[in-house]
Amino acid sequence: MALQSVRGFHDILGDDILRFKKVSGTARSVLKRHNFEEIVLPVVEYAELFQRSIGEVTDIVQKEMFVFKDRKGRVLALRPEGTAGTVRAFIQHKLYAKRPYTKLFYEGPMFRYERPQAGRYRQFHQIGAEVFGVQEPTADAEVISVVYKILNSLGIEAVIEINSLGCKECRPAYRQALKEFLSTKEENLCKDCVSRKERNPLRVLDCKEKSCQMTVKDAPKTVDFLCDSCNEHFNKLKELLTELSIPYRENSNLVRGLDYYTRTVFEAVAESLDTTVIAGGRYDYLVEELGGPPTPALGFAVGIERLSLLLKEIEEQEGLYIVIPFGNVQGYALEVAEKLRNKGKRVEFSYRKGGLRKQLEFADKLRAKFAVIIGEDEMREGVVTLKDMESGEQSKIKADEIV
């Protein structure tokens, strides 16, 4: 049997890596302009961290986490998302004591046991950002602004949807109203949602089953149950988004798939893929629930593979130079290659044997822009023959002037 990658775990190479790097580089550039600092998180955490933060009654914890025991019997998990680990690091390293507020971003692989499909794998990559210590809606607006800039910079069309889930004061009344509504619709719910409606009814709003989506269209809306403080926060956010000229639409069924969210939640939905590519929101109680001081917080995460699928065009890499030696000129040819590399050029040194035609065919396969042909005559004269692979034109140039 030939060895292959595990289902849902994929290699990224060729044009796909160019798309991947484009998304990652663009997101990093926008985040740095907004003064977010990078944090590198471990891939493995205690499973309890995700159970406590994400919630026991979520698909991620119940169905999708890769959980295992180490040799000492400790229950560990491959991280399914980045927020919980960032919160753990914020508490562990007492970052709350070092400045009034903290802005961090991370990038790396996440792991969920989902059914593999286009743009969704069991190992996937996210770049995400978190803001700790700010409760004002201006922070919500800035975070959504970062999302909007990333999408615009990549030339990706997506709709930003927003909603408010309320707080500890007003959510219980909404939860009760939703439970009462769902109890009259049980025959229309999927098996999972029949269970969810008692333990975690908001998850029913997030279900992807068509029957459940149709059922909750008439469900009570979270915004109708907001307390004065949450209502003021949400209205101010909408004002700020309008002032920033960021288009959005309200989605009363938007709850996100994780238990820690409060107040603002948002998604960037790519309608061409019918999927969410960037999502986030507030989690004002999570730091305290995980053992830290009361700290309002919010953030988002970018699905790099999903966003990569939406890139319309990929910028070509800088033109490749291929140095082709003939005869006993390897040292001289390597010296020419190094001169080009030292000036920042992308250079391939050909190790192939064969005539010029074969070498130029090889250069074509590498998509080289220029072939630098060097034989014994060129070495003797201190020159190279430079061939433009697109036009076919070639000329002799002094080796010191090739750059």
N, C-alpha and C positions, 0 to 999 in steps of 0.2 A: 504494500500500500504506500503510495506517495505521500510524503508529509505535506500537510496543508495547514493554513492558519485555522484556529478554532472559529466555529461559526459565530458571527457577531463581533469578531475581533479582526480588524482589517489593516492592511498595509496602506500607507499613503505615499504615493510616488508619482513621477511624471508631472503632467499638468495639474493633477489633484493637489500636489504639494505646493504648486505655485498659487492655487486658489486658497489653500489653507493658510499660507504665509501672508497672503494679501489681507484676509480677514483678520488674522492675528495682529499683523503689523498696523493695520488701520485702527483697530480697537485700542491697541497700546498707545498709539500716537494721540488719540483723542483723550484717553484717560490721563496721560502725562500732562497734557495741556490744562487739564482740570486739577492738576496737582495730587493725583492719587499715587500712593507709594506701593511698590510691589511686595508681596509676601509669597514665599514658596511653601506650600503646605505638604504634609506627608500624604501618601496615597492610602495608607492603612490607619484607621482609627479604631478605638473601642466601639463595638456595635451599639452600646448603650447611648453614645453621643447622638447617633442618628435616630434611635428609637425615642429618645427624650425630646429632641428638637423637631424632627420631621413629623412625629406622631405615630403612635402604634396603629391607628386605624387609617392608614394610607396605603396605596398600592405599592409605593416604594419600599416601605418597611415590610409589609405582609407578603409581597410577591417578588420584588425586584432586587433586593440587596444580595450581594455576594458575601455570605457570612461563613466564617470558619473559626476553628479553635487552634491556638498555637500549642507548642509542646508543653506549656504549663497549664493548659486548659482554659486560657483566657479567651473570651469570645470577641473576635475582631471582625472588621468589615472593610472591604474595598469601598472607598468613598463614593456615594451615589450623587453627591452634589458638594458645592464648595462653601456654602454659607456657614454650616454647622462647624466645620473645621476652623474657619476664620474667627467665629465667635469664641471657640475654645482657645485659640491662640491669643485673642484679645484679652481674655480673662487670665489665662495662664501667665502671660508676660506683663500683666498689669499695665497695659497700654492706656487704660482709662486714667491712670495717675500721671501720665507724662505730658498731656496737652488737653485743651478744652474739648476737642473733637478729633477723630481719627478717620482718615480716608485711605483704604487699602484696595489693591486689586490682585488677583491671582490668575494663573493659567495652568491648565494641565488636564490629564485624562480623568474621566469619571466612569463609573461602572454600574450598569443596571441590567438585570436579566429581563430584557424586553424582547419582543419578536422583532428580529432585524428587518429593516425596510429602508427605502431610500432616505439617506440623511439621518437615520437613527440606527445606532449600533449598540452592542453590549459594552464595548469600550468606545467612548466618544470623548470629545474635548470641549472644554468650556473656558472662556475668559470672563471673569466676573469681577464685580466691584461692590464694596460695602462702605457705608458711612455710619460711624458710631458717635453718638453724643449730640445729635441735632434733632429736635422735634418739630421745628418750623417747616411749613409746607414749601418754603424756598428750597430746601434740600431735596424734596420730592421732585420739584420742577427741574432742578439742576441735573439730577440723575436721569430723568426722562429726556432732558436736553442732550445728555451724553449719548443715550440710545439713538436719538434722532440724528445726531451728527454722524455716528458710525454708519447708520443706514444710508444717509445722504452721501457720505464720502465714498461708499462702495457702489453708489448708483442703484441701490436696491429699493424697490417699491414695496412698502409694508404699511399696514394700518396700525396705529397705536390705539389700543383700547384701554380704558381705565375704569376703575370702580372703587368703592370704599366698603370695607368689611366691618367698620366700626371698631369699638374698643370693648374692654371688659364691662363697661357700664351699660352699653346699649346692645351688644351682641346677644346676650341671653334671651331678650325679648324676641329678637329676630329668629333665633334658633328654635324657640318654642313655636312660633308662628309657622316656620317652615316644616317642622315635624308634624304639626297638625294638618298642614296641607298635604304632605306626602302620605300620611296615613290614609287619606281618602283616595290615593292614586296607586296603591300598592300593586294592583293587578297589571299596571302598565310599566312597572319598574323591572329592571334586570335582577338577577339573583343577588349580585353583589350589592346593588343599591337597596334592596329590601333589608339587608343587614346594616348598611350604612345609615339608613334613615333614623335609626335609633341611637347608634353610637356616635355618628359624625354626619349629621344630615347635610352639611355644606358640601361634602364630597359628592353628593348626588348631582349637584349643579355642575360638577366638573366631569361627569361621566361622558364617555364618548359613544355610548350606545344610542342609536337613533331613537329608540322608543323612550329612553330617559330624557334625551334632549327635547323631544316633542312635549313630554309631560311637564317639564319644568319651565316651559315658556310662560305659563300663567302663574308661576310660583311667586310668593311675596318677594319684594325687592329689598335688598339690604339698605339702600339709600332712604327708604321710607321709614326706617327704624333708627336712624342715626341720632345720637344725642346732639345737643347744641354745639359742643366742642368739636365733635367729629364732622358735623355738618359744615361748620365754619372752616375747618381744615380743608375739606374737600372742595368747597366753593372757592377758597383762596387758591388752591392748586389750579383749578380750571381757569381762573383769572390770569394766573402767571403763565400758563401754557399759551393762552391767547396773546398775552403781551409778547411772548417769545416767538410768536408766529409758528407754533408747533401744532399741526392739525391732530385732532384726536376724536374718538367717539366713545360714548359711555356704553358699557356692557354690563347690565345688571346681574348677569349670571356668571361674571368673571370672579372666580374665587381662588384660583391657583391650586396646585395639588398638594400643598404642604400646610401643616397645621399652624406653623408659627406666624403666619401673616396677620397683620392688623391694619386697620385704616386703608391706606392707599395700596392697591395692587394694579399692575399694568402688564400688558403684553404687546409685542410687535408681531402682528399676524401677516404672513406672506400669503395672500389669497391665491397666488398661482400654485402654491404647494398645499394650500389649505392646512397650514401648520404654523405653530408658534416658533419663531426663531430667536427672539429675545424676550425675557420675562423677569419680573421682579416685584418688589413692593416693600412695605414696612413690616418690621417685626419688633415692636417696641418692648415686648416682655421677655424675649428670648435670652438676652444676656443675664437678666436676673434669674430666670428659671434654670439656667445652667450654672448658677453659683456666683455670678458677678454682681456688681452694684446695679441698681436700676439705671438702664441706659437705653434711650430711644435709638433705633437703628433702621436702616433700609439698604437695599442693594438690588442688583440684577445680575443675570448671567446670559452670556451669548453662546448659543450652540454653534460651534465653528463649522462642523460638517454641514449642518443644515443651511447656514448662511452661505457657505461655499457653493452650494447648488444653485444659488440665485445670481451669482456673478455672471454678467452678460459677456464680458470680454476679459481676457487676461493679458496684461501688459507683457510684451516679450522681454525676456531677460536681455541684459546688455550683450551686444554682439560678441560671439565667440571667435577667438583667434586660434587656429590650429597650426602648430609648427611642424613641418614635414621635413625631416633630414634625409639626405641621400649621400651614401658613401661614408667616409670616415670623418664625420663632422659633428658627432654627437655633443662634444663639449661646447663647441661654438654655438650649436643650435640651442642647447640648454641655457647658455648665457643670454641669448636673444629672448628666449621664453621668460627668463627671470626678469629681464628689463621690462618686458610688458607687464608682468605680474606686479612688479614693484610700483608701477604706475596705475595700479588698480584695474587692469584689464583681466578679463576671463580668458584663460589660455589652456589649451590641451596640447600636450606633447605627444606626437604620434609614435607609438612603439611598433606599429605594424610594419611588416616586410612587403615589398611589392613595388610595382611600377607606379608612375605618377597617376595614371588613370585610376588604378585601384585606390590609391591614397585619396584622390579627390572624391571618389565615390564614398569613401569612409567619411570625409569631411562633410559631404552632403547629408549623410545619415545623422551626423551630430548637429546639423543645422548651423554649421560654422558660417560666420559672416565673411571672414578673411582666411585665406590659406597663406602661411608664411613658408615659402619653399626655399630650402637651403641645401645646396650641393657644394662640391669642393671648389667650383669656380666662384661661387658667392663668398665662401669663406676666405679664399685667396684675395678677393677684391674688397672684403669688409662690407659686403652688401647682403641684402635678401631680396628674393622675388616675392612681391606682395600681389596676391590674386583676389579680386573682389568676386566672391562666389555667386553673387546675384547677377552682376552685369557681365562677368567673364573677363573684364579688363584686368591687365596685370602690368606691373612695372617694377624696375629695380630701384631700391631705396637703400641709402646708407643705413647700416644697422643701428648706429647711434641716433638716427632721426626717425626710426620707425614709429615711435609713439606719436 
